[in-house]
Amino acid sequence: MRTVQVTLPATDAAFLRRQSRNMGWKIITVRPPRTQQPKVKMTEAEFRAKLELSSAQAKQGKTIRMHEDESSEQFINRLLCM
């Protein structure tokens, strides 16, 4: 049996699995061993402080609302430009 290892996005892999049934291929999922710790971007204390600050700002009315005639993309662009 010949083996070819390819890395694909999940949607492509699902498509190939469906096609392989008719073509006589066998597709298996290979996952690397999880040896690394996940990268932590902030400590738990920093995370909780940001949550508290966001909650306080929302209670004070310091929020940004999406306009009715605005698309999600336009809203995100507006947020990024502030």
PyMOL commands that set and color helices and strands:
alter all, ss='L'
color gray80, all
select helices_A, chain A and resi 10-23+44-59+72-80
alter helices_A, ss='H'
color red, helices_A
deselect
rebuild
show_as cartoon
